[in-house]
Amino acid sequence: MKRLITIVLISLMLVGCGQKESDSVYKIGVLQLADHPSLDATYEGLIAVLDEKIGKDNYVIDYQNALGESSNVNTMAQKLVDDGNDLIYAIATNAAQAVYGAAEAQGIPVVFNAVTDPVEAGLVDSLSAPNRHATGVSDVAPIDVQLALIKEMLPNAKNVGILYNTGEINSIVQVDIAKEEASKIGLTIIEQGITQPSDIEIATQQLADKVDAIYNITDNMVVTATAQVSSIAAKVKVPVFAAEVGQLESGILATDSIDYYNLGVLGGETVVEILVGGKKPKDIPVKTVTETILYINEDVAESLGIELVQSVVERAQ
């Protein structure tokens, strides 16, 4: 009888160990709104942290990319919930809002990234105290610094154009901030709203005729079409500045940018805090990055006949 009991106990221990090993493989859903370098970088930063702190063999990724199509976002968000993921990582505001709504009933933790204003987007109560089933990383751009760069490089500039998607809360917030900051340094913001990618060509043509420069905020629809915006603006010798470095090879003149890979690293650390550390999203403050790096596209400057200010050249990466 003693031998039988011992065998049974050993068998139960082995079963228990097998169950624990299986449960240690974390299932992480990812919903990325669109393909472009900055959003890609927030995903790459996430993976780097997971590989280092959890281990490649201890997690699986359920990756969905909406490819900029709003019709895909809600469907993919619901799929990630139905797939039974332990946590969902959402990249960009619209993706985060869809995931937040889909995951709420089940209480699945949500970590967002590349969301300019999580409070306005309805994802958290405040940056310091989310108090919801979501937290993450804000990519709020230092708009004051970036507008100051435009003024420094184009001292005679008066009007700066902003093209933005009227259906993206993230963008509306940035336009409002830009108006306030521009007025402090003698610039006027001329805004041009769009609702779909097919609006971009005509909207850019109209905007370029009214302004001395165009400033691309972190609007996902517009950022995806940066090369198109830059090409149209270049025809009338209007330079395009940007909020982030992912657009540098798409014809922009310059950007004083935060680093989206670093945002991804911060997002990854938050994921680890929740899955491994056992913390609740509601108790983890939203993270931000304030440091910027200045980048200049000298080829674009030459093609537009813009003489680069030495003070800017010396600071550039």
N, C-alpha and C positions, 0 to 999 in steps of 0.2 A: 504493500500500500504506500509506504514511504517513497519507494522508487517511482511508483505511478504518479504520485503527487509532484515529485521533483520534475519528471518529464513534462507534465502538464504546465508547471510553472515556467520551465525553460521555453516551452512552445509559446506561451503567452508573451514572454519577454521578447522573443524573436519577432512575433507578430507586431508587438508594440513598437519595436525598433524600426521595423519596415515601414510602419505607418508614419512615424516621425520623419524618417528620411524622405518620404514622398511629400509630406506637408511642407518641408523646408524649401521646396522649389516654388518660388513665388511666381504667380501669374500677373503680369503687368500689362494692362491695355494702354495703347497710345493712339490718340487721335490728333493728327496734324492737319491743319486747315488747308494748306497749300504747299506747293514746292517752290521754295526760293531759299537762297543761301542762309539767311538769318534764322529762319525757322528750322532749317536742316541742322544748323549749328546747335540749337537748343536740344535737339534730339541726340546729336553726337556727344554733347557734354553729359547728358543723362547716362548714356551707355558707358562712357569712360568711368563714371563714378560707380555704376553698378558692377562693372567688371572688377574694379579695385576692391570695393567694400563688401560685395555680396559673392562675387565669383561667377564666371561665365556659366558654370554648370548648375548654378543654384537659382536661376530665374529664366523665364521664357517671356518673350514679347509678343503680344497680340497687336500688330501694327495696322492702323488704318490711315489712309491719306485721302482727304476729300477733294484734292486737286483743285481747290478754289471754287468748287461747285456747292452752293448753299443747299441744294437738294440732297446732297450726300451726307451732310453733317448730322442731321437728326437720326437718319437710318444707321449710320456707322456708330454713333454714340449708343444707341439702343443695343446694337450688336455686341459692343464691348461689355455692356451690363449683362446681357443674356449669356455671354460666354463664361461668366463666373469669375472674372478677374478679381484679384485681391485689392488692386488699386488701379486707377486710371490716370494717366498723364496726358493732359490736354494742352496743345500748342496753339496759341492765338485765341483772341477773345470769343469769336463765334463758336469755335470748337469747345472752349471751356464752358460756355453757357449751355450748350447742348448736352455735354457730358454731365454737368452739374444737375440739370433737370432730370436726366435719365437715371442717374445714380442715387438720387435723393431718397426714394422709397426704400431701397435696399441698404442705404447707409454706406455704400462703397466709398472709401476715401478718394478724393480727387486732388491731384496736384497740378496746378496750371502753370503755364509759362508764356512769356511774350504777351501779357495782358497789361495794357497801359494803366487802366484804372479799375481794379478789381471791385472796389466799392460801388462805383457807378454801374458796373456790369452786373451787380447783384450777386457776386460770388462770396463776399465776406462782409462782415459788419464794419470792420476797420482793418487797417494794415497791421496794427499792433495786436489786435484781438479778433481774429476771424470769426470765432464762435459759430462756425458752420462745419459741414463735412468736407470743406475745401480750403486749401491754402496753396501757396506757391510763390511765384516770382513775377514781379512787375518789370516791364521793359520801358517804363516811363522815360522818355528821352529828355536830356537837358536842353530843352528848346531855347532857353535864354542863351546858352553857350553857342548853339548852332546858328541862331539868328545873328549873334554878335560876330560870328565868323563871316557871314554874308556881308555884313556892314564893313568888316575889316578888309575883305578882299575886293569889295565893290563899294568904295566910300561914297560914290554918287548915287547909289541905288535908293529909290524911294518906295517902289511897290514890289512886294514879294507875293507870288502866286502859290496857292495850295490847292491841289486837286485831291478830292476825298470822296469816299463812299458814304452817302447820306444814311445808309443802313447799318453802319458800323459805329457803335457807341465809342469805341476806342478812338476813332477818328474825330468825332464831334468834340470830344474832350480836348484833343490836341489842337484843333483849330481855335477853340476858345482860349487856350493857354497862349497860343502863338499870337493872337490878336493883342492880348494883354502885354506880353513881353515885347512885341514889336513896337508898340506905342512908346515904350520907355527909351528907345534908341532911334527914334525918328523914322521908323519904317511903317508902312501900311500893308496889311494883309488883304489880298484880293482872293476870295475863295471861289471855287468852282465845283459844285457837287455833281456826282454821277451815281447811277444806280446799278449799272452793269458794265462789263468790260467793253462792250461795243460802243459805249459812250465816250471812251477815252480819247480817241483820235480827234473828234470835233471839239471836245471840251478842252483838250490841250492846245489846239490851234487858237481857240477863242481866248484862253488864258494867256498864252504867249504874246499875244498882241497888246496886252494891257500891262505887262509887268517887266521889271528889270532882271528878275531871277525867279526861278521856281524852286520851292522847297518841298521835297518829298517827305512827308511824315511817315510814320510806320502804319500806313494803311495797307492792308494785305492785298486788296484788289489793285491798287495803284503800284505798289512795290513789284508785284509780279509783272507789270507792264512797264518797268522803268526804262528799258531799252527803247520802247516805242515813244515814251514821253520825251526822253533825251534827244532822240532823232528828230522829232517834230520841232522841239524847241531850238535845236541847233540850226535849223534852216533860217531862223530869224535872229540868230546869234544871242539867244537867251540861255544862260547857264543854268544847270539844274544842280542843286545841292540836295543832300539827303540826310536822314536822321540816323542811318546805320550803314556800316561798311559793306554789307552784302551787295549793295548796289554799285560799288566802285567800278566794276568792270562793265557796267551797263550804260556808260556814257555820262555819269555825273561828274561834276567838277571837283567837289570836295565834300568831306563829312568829318565832323568831330563826334566820333561814334563810341557808344558803349559796345562791349564785346559780347555777342550772343552765345558764344561757346561758354564763356564764364557764367552767363545766365543759366545755361544748361547744367553746368556743374552745380550751381546752387540748387537747381531743381532736383538734381540727382541726390544731393545731400538730404533734401527734404523727404524724398521717397524713402531713403534709408532710415531716417528718423522714425518714420511711420511703420514701415514693414519690419525692421529689425529692432528698433528702439522701443516700439510699442506706444509711441506718442499719438495723440489724436490731432487731426488737422486743425480743429478749433483752438488748440492751444499753441500752435506754431505761427509766429508772426510772418507776414508776407515779407520776402526778401527783395532788396533792390540793389542796383549797382550805380555808383555815381562817377567812377573814374571813366575818362574818355581818352581816345587816341585819335589824333588828327591825321587824315589821309588826303592826299591831293592827286588828281589825275593830270599830270603835266601835259600829256598828249591832247587832252580835251582843252586845257587852257590855251595851248598853242593854236589849235584849230579854231577857237573862238576869238583869238586875238587878245586874250586877257594877259596882262603883265602881272606876274605873281609878286605879291608883297613879300619882301625879304623876311619880315617877322613871322609870316605864316610858313614860309619855306623852312625856316630854321626849326620850327616846332613839329613839322610833319614827320610821320613815320617813314 
